[in-house]
C-alpha cells in the first residue's frame, strides 16, 4: 500500500482455485467440460471492468491480467480431480 498526493494505491493478488472430480470411466467426459469451465472463468475476468469494487478506482485493468498458474490432475484424499489455480492482479486507487 502506498500513499501519495491524497490517494492510496493498492495491489491485490487474488488466487482462484477450482476443483472438479475426474471421470475414470471416460477421460474425455470430464476433460472437455473442465477446460470449458476454466476458459469461462478467464473470459469473465477479462471482460469485467469493475470487479464490483466500491469506493476505489481500478487501475491497469486490461485483458490478460489473469494467469493460469497450474492446471493438472491432483489427488484430494483418494479422489482424483482436475485442479486449476488462476491468479488475478488488480491495482486500485482511492482518495483519502
N, C-alpha and C positions, 0 to 999 in steps of 0.2 A: 504494500500500500504506500503510495506516495501522495504528498500534499503539495500543491503549488498553485499560486495565483487564485486562491479561494476555491480550488477544486480538489477532489480526492480521485485518484486514479487507482484502479484495482485490476489485477489479472486473476481470473478464476479458471481453474482447470477442473473440469468435470469428467469423471470416468463412468461410462455406462457399461454394465456387464449384462450380457444376455446369455441365457442357457435354455436349451431345448433337448429333450430326450432323443437319442439316436435310435433309429429303427434298424435292428439287426436283420429282420426278415427281408427288407428291401432297402438297400443303402440309398438308392435314388429317391425313395419315397420321402425321406427326411431331408436329404441334401438340398433339393430344389426349393422347398418351402423355407428352409432355414436361410439360404442365401437371399431369397426374395425379401424376407423379413429384415435382414441386415441392410440390404440396399434401400428398403423403405425408410428405415431409421436414418440412414445417411442422407437420403434425399430430403426428408422432412427437416433435418437440422440445417442443411444447406440452403433451404428456401425460406426458413423462418427468419425474419429480420429483427424481431424484438425479443424472442425467447421469453416473453411475458415478464420482462424486467421492469420494475416500478421505481420511480424516483431516481433513475440513473439513465444516462445515455450510453448506448452500446457503441463502442469504437472498434474499428478494424474488424468488422463482422463481414466476412466475404466467403464465397464458395471455396471449398477445400479446407475449411478450418477444422474439419473432423479428420481424425487419423485412426485407422484400424490398427490397433497395437497387436492384436492376436485374434486369429480365427482358426480354431482347431478342435479336435476331439479331446475330451478330458473325462476322467472318472470322478464322479461325485458319489463317494461311498462305493457301492457296487454297480452304479448306473453309469453307462457310457452316454455322454451328451455332447452336442455341439456347444461350443463356448466361444463367445466373441467379446472383446473388450474394445470400446471406442472411446477415444479421448477428444474432448471439445475444449478449446481455449476461447474464452470470452474476455475482452477488455472493456471495462466500464469507466465512465467519468461522471462524477456527481458534484454539484455545487455544495459548498459548506456554508 
